[in-house]
Amino acid sequence: MLVLSRRLGETLMIGDDVTLTILGINGNQVRVGITAPKCIPIHREEVYQRIVNEKEAGEQALAETE
């Protein structure tokens, strides 16, 4: 894992099309602004895990009916 430090208002570039900007810092919470093409899905980790779990459950249910 690459670990980088940024201050409030500073930006990280990921490739040519994605930017992450530190918008706010409040204690242990950091607000991050993300600019990316619409074709790149962006999710919080807990939302992404729920999507993956629901997809796997749906695929398993489909396999059981076949």
N, C-alpha and C positions, 0 to 999 in steps of 0.2 A: 504494500500500500504506500503510495506517495503521500506524504504529509506536508502541507504548505501552511504558512501563517499569512493571514490577511488582516488588515485593520478596517475599521468602519469606512465604507465608501470605496474600498479597493475591490478589484475585479480579478477573476481567474478566467483564462481562456481554455476551452477544451476543443481541440481541433480548430477549424476555421469558423464554425457556425454556432458554437455554444459558449455563452458567457455566464458566469456566476458572480453576482455582486453582493457584498455584505451590506445589507440595508440597516441592520440594527443589532445591537448587543444589549441584552438585559439579563444580568446574572448568568445563569447557565444556558439561557436561550439565545439563539442566533437567528435572525431573519435573513434569508437568502433570496435574492431575486434571480430568476433564471430566464435567459433569453435563448430560445432554440427554435429550429424549424418545427412546424406542426407535425411532421412525420416522425419526430423523435418523442416517444412516450416518456413522461416524467411523472413519477409517483413517489410519495413517501414510502419508506420500506414496509410499514405495516399494511398499507393499501396494496402494494405490489404482492406481498405474501398472500393476502386474501384473494387477489385475482388468480394467482398461480394455484392456490388450493382449490378454488371453485372450478378452474379449468380442469385440473386433475380429477376432481370428483365427477364432473360431467363426462369426461372421457371414460372413466371407470364405469359409470352407469350405462353409457352407450355400449361399451364392450360386453357388459353383462346381459344386455337385451338382445345381442346378436347371436 
